[in-house]
Amino acid sequence: MNASDLLTAKYNDTKDLTYDYAVLPWGATEPHNYHLPYLADCYLAHDVAIDAVAKAHERRGVRGMVLPFIPLGSQNPGQVGLPFCLHGRYETQKAILTDIVDSLIRQNIHKLIIVNGHGGNSFKNMIRDLAVDYPSFLIASADWFKIIPQKDYFDMPDDHAGELETSVLMHYRPELVDLSVAGDGTYTPFRIQTLREGVGWIPRNWSKVSQDTGIGCPHQSTAEKGKRYAAAVTDKLATFLIELTTEELYSSFRLS
Ligand SMILES: [Zn+2]
């Protein structure tokens, strides 16, 4: 049993322990090229969170609980029309987050770290709202795939279902990856120059961007690359968890 994984923990495992914080893996339900599962973003965020929480406990004795992953991600046009791609609206995501914060407060847990696994998710505005409504509650978010620069670990850049995501899932859950059916993940950039330059932003229409839904070539993925990257990510994420949950550090920026 793992008393820090709510997918498997029993009340008997948790009732006599004190938890310093909770972690909320947040993913999506969406096609990931042909070779990764719909829930890839959920599994990756969850598995990275489990390792980071374990490392934080080993290093400093702080205890966290990894909550069940949220499978509703914000989706782009062209993606949401594909079979079983599920779009979670801002309002829905905020309602979910609010109910979780509300529950944790009753249990005397006042820190929540979202480990995000889906590029389309953005929590900043709802975290600002909740910081106003729950001034003594700390919410942070971290995109696990941005914590460590991917270029030092992978040969091909990954945006969606490419070498990074594929390699890390091959490390954690090899039985869920079938590289033999993977598409090339080739994509069409915006025709408009200023959009390519990032002068402004619009959501990409996924059906026009990629044939196999992937953005980034997954063919050179290996479990070994994924293991190295996951180790670096979870080391750094563990440090973040320790720093946020160490009271003297936390008190320097708490809101009330
Ligand atoms: Zn993904």
Residues whose N, C-alpha, C, O or C-beta is under 5 A from the ligand:
A	BS01	ZN	A40 D41 G117 A161
